[in-house]
Amino acid sequence: MTAATSTPITAPLSTRPPAPPGLRLQLDPTMAGSGAVDGGWWPRSRDPDAELPGLIAGLEASVGPITRVALNLNAWDSAPRRVAVDGRRVRVGWFRHMDADTIGLTRAAQDRVVLLVIPPQATTAAAQIAMARAADGANGAGPADILAAAGIGGRDPAPMPRSHPIRNTPTAPSA
């Protein structure tokens, strides 16, 4: 048996490796689940096919295998049912009533990791503040409060449903 095959599959939480280079992610080091979120993630876009594989692969190095992802349908540019990660497909669930500022990831042990999603257009300073607050297990603030405390404004209003186009209605002339 070689040393490479005798390495444990998962490491203790205290020796968790940092996020891979380029992955803008910060996790609660204890992963105790005591905060509203377990960390923060700052994607570069709202394209799930471009963003999710790197996030999932990076998280798996720290928290173990990810089996499913949950996202808000209105917060992303497209809605793939699965994404390719390291030669396998991970299921993606889309929900209209899920907090648009979070992503839920189900681990193989069937427990969930919930991350704050920092808007891609956030400034570096604001995103770093938001990720640090999200990774603070003692912080019980919700996603909107964490973003507001970091100086990241509210998101754009939800788009109008396609079945109800905006109509130009005449206005009465003012007297």
PyMOL commands that set and color helices and strands:
alter all, ss='L'
color gray80, all
select helices_A, chain A and resi 13-15+48-63+73-75+124-134+143-149
alter helices_A, ss='H'
color red, helices_A
select strands_A, chain A and resi 25-27+39-41+66-72+82-85+88-95+102-107+112-117
alter strands_A, ss='S'
color yellow, strands_A
deselect
rebuild
show_as cartoon
